[in-house]
């Protein structure tokens, strides 16, 4: 899936326009959650997400989804990571 196809598909699902994000090698963010649904397309490098004690690494071309309220950890790979991130607000 190209970045353009990704952005178009997610907007059709009610997500915000894609925002490019870059994290350097060594980036780490401890246990946290978001008040929105998140979906991202990895464009370079890799990121590891840990949810419920299960770690999964996503590399260029992979897509991950995190529903709102999902507790997770994140760590960039040895080359860092770049991705396109989309958010969808969750109605109360």
C-alpha positions in Angstrom: 0.0 0.0 0.0 1.4 3.4 -0.9 1.3 6.3 1.5 -1.4 7.9 -0.7 -3.5 4.8 -0.7 -3.1 4.5 3.1 -4.2 8.1 3.7 -7.2 7.9 1.4 -8.4 4.6 2.9 -8.1 5.9 6.4 -9.9 9.2 5.7 -12.8 7.0 4.3 -12.9 5.3 7.7 -13.2 8.7 9.5 -9.5 9.2 10.4 -7.7 12.5 10.4 -5.3 13.3 7.5 -2.1 11.4 7.8 0.7 13.1 9.8 4.3 12.1 9.2 6.2 11.3 12.4 9.9 10.4 13.0 11.4 8.9 16.1 15.2 8.5 16.5 17.1 5.4 17.3 16.8 4.7 21.0 13.3 6.4 21.3 11.2 4.7 23.9 7.8 5.6 25.4 6.6 3.8 28.5 3.2 2.4 29.3 0.5 4.8 28.0 -2.7 5.0 26.1 -4.5 7.4 23.7 -8.1 8.8 23.8 -8.4 8.1 20.1 -8.1 5.2 17.6 -4.6 5.2 16.0 -3.5 3.7 12.8 0.0 4.1 11.2 1.9 3.0 8.1 5.6 2.5 8.7 7.6 4.2 6.0 11.2 3.6 7.3 12.9 1.8 10.1 10.9 -0.2 12.6 9.0 0.2 15.8 8.1 -2.4 18.5 4.7 -2.1 20.3 4.0 -4.1 23.4 0.3 -4.7 24.3 -0.8 -7.0 27.1 2.8 -8.3 27.4 3.0 -9.3 23.7 5.6 -7.5 21.6 5.3 -7.1 17.9 7.8 -5.3 15.6 6.5 -3.4 12.6 8.8 -2.5 9.7 8.5 -0.4 6.5 5.3 -1.3 4.7 3.6 -2.6 7.8 0.4 -1.1 9.3 -0.6 -1.1 12.9 -3.9 -0.2 14.6 -4.4 0.6 18.2 -8.0 1.1 19.5 -8.5 4.0 21.9 -7.6 3.2 25.4 -5.2 0.4 24.5 -2.3 0.4 27.1 1.0 0.0 25.2 4.7 0.6 25.2 6.7 1.6 22.1 10.3 1.5 21.1 12.0 2.6 17.9 14.4 0.2 16.2 18.2 0.7 15.8 17.7 2.9 12.8 14.8 4.8 14.3 11.3 4.9 12.7 9.3 7.0 10.4 5.6 6.5 9.9 2.3 8.2 8.8 -0.1 8.4 11.7 -3.9 8.8 11.5 -6.2 9.4 14.4 -9.9 8.9 14.8 -11.8 10.5 17.6 -13.9 8.2 19.7 -17.4 9.5 20.7 -18.3 9.2 24.3 
